[in-house]
Amino acid sequence: QGFNTLTEFCQGPCPENQAALVQCNVCNEVNIVFQAEQHTGDLEELDFELRSASVVMLLSLLEGNTDSSRTDLMVQTLQFEDMRKTLDAMWNSVSHGVLNGELVEGDDKQ
């Protein structure tokens, strides 16, 4: 819920909130999520939701951004190799259903 709330603070967009979160080093918190060991079984869905929420929050920090210093700080802070591994794992967990036109769990389409 924390990343979802931070995303809401940034949307609009709200440059002041976006800048404040980047200055508070929220990207380091995202690094922690990306570096954490991925769980299987009962915790797998929670892991997926947390990682998804962190990616959406990162995107919300960039929404409408015209301040290159903010993006520069994000680039310096984020561990992109860990992010790539996480996004690859997330894609692998849903790709079969997506590529076969099946509904992905949580999809609102009927």
C-alpha positions in Angstrom: 0.0 0.0 0.0 2.9 2.4 0.6 4.1 2.6 -3.0 0.5 3.0 -4.1 0.0 5.9 -1.7 3.3 7.5 -2.9 2.1 7.1 -6.5 -1.1 9.0 -5.7 0.9 11.8 -4.1 2.8 12.3 -7.4 0.0 12.0 -9.9 -1.6 15.0 -11.4 1.4 15.5 -11.8 2.5 17.2 -8.6 6.1 18.4 -9.2 6.6 19.4 -5.6 5.7 15.9 -4.3 7.8 14.2 -7.0 10.8 16.3 -6.2 10.4 15.7 -2.4 10.2 11.9 -2.9 13.3 11.9 -5.1 15.2 14.1 -2.6 14.1 11.7 0.2 15.8 8.9 -1.8 12.7 6.8 -2.4 14.6 5.2 -5.3 16.8 3.5 -2.7 13.6 1.9 -1.2 12.8 0.6 -4.7 16.3 -0.9 -4.9 15.6 -2.8 -1.7 12.5 -4.2 -3.2 14.3 -5.2 -6.4 17.2 -6.8 -4.5 15.0 -8.8 -2.2 14.8 -12.5 -2.8 11.6 -13.4 -4.7 9.2 -15.7 -2.9 7.3 -18.6 -4.3 4.0 -20.1 -3.2 1.7 -18.1 -1.0 4.0 -15.0 -1.0 4.5 -15.0 -4.8 1.5 -12.8 -5.5 2.4 -10.3 -2.8 5.9 -10.1 -4.2 4.5 -9.4 -7.7 2.1 -6.8 -6.4 4.9 -5.0 -4.4 7.3 -5.0 -7.3 4.5 -3.8 -9.7 3.6 -1.0 -7.3 7.2 0.1 -7.0 7.5 0.3 -10.9 4.3 2.3 -11.2 5.6 4.7 -8.4 8.8 5.2 -10.3 6.8 6.1 -13.4 4.8 8.5 -11.4 8.0 10.3 -10.4 8.6 11.0 -14.1 5.1 12.1 -15.1 5.3 15.5 -16.6 8.9 15.9 -15.4 10.9 18.7 -17.0 13.6 18.8 -14.4 16.6 16.8 -15.6 18.3 17.0 -12.2 15.5 14.8 -10.8 15.9 12.2 -13.5 19.7 12.4 -13.1 19.4 11.6 -9.4 17.1 8.7 -10.1 19.5 7.3 -12.7 22.4 7.6 -10.2 20.4 5.9 -7.5 18.6 3.0 -9.2 20.2 -0.3 -9.6 19.2 -1.1 -13.2 20.5 -4.6 -13.4 18.4 -5.6 -10.4 15.5 -3.8 -12.0 16.0 -5.7 -15.2 16.1 -9.1 -13.5 12.9 -8.2 -11.6 11.0 -7.1 -14.6 12.2 -10.2 -16.6 10.9 -12.4 -13.8 7.6 -10.5 -13.6 7.2 -10.9 -17.4 8.0 -14.5 -17.3 5.3 -15.1 -14.7 2.6 -13.6 -16.9 3.9 -14.0 -20.4 2.3 -17.4 -21.2 -1.2 -16.1 -20.5 -0.6 -12.7 -22.2 0.8 -14.3 -25.4 -2.0 -16.8 -25.6 -4.7 -14.2 -25.1 -5.7 -15.6 -21.8 -6.7 -13.3 -19.0 -4.1 -12.5 -16.5 -5.2 -12.8 -12.8 -6.6 -9.4 -11.7 -7.6 -8.4 -15.2 -11.0 -6.8 -15.1 -12.0 -7.9 -18.6 -14.8 -10.5 -18.7 
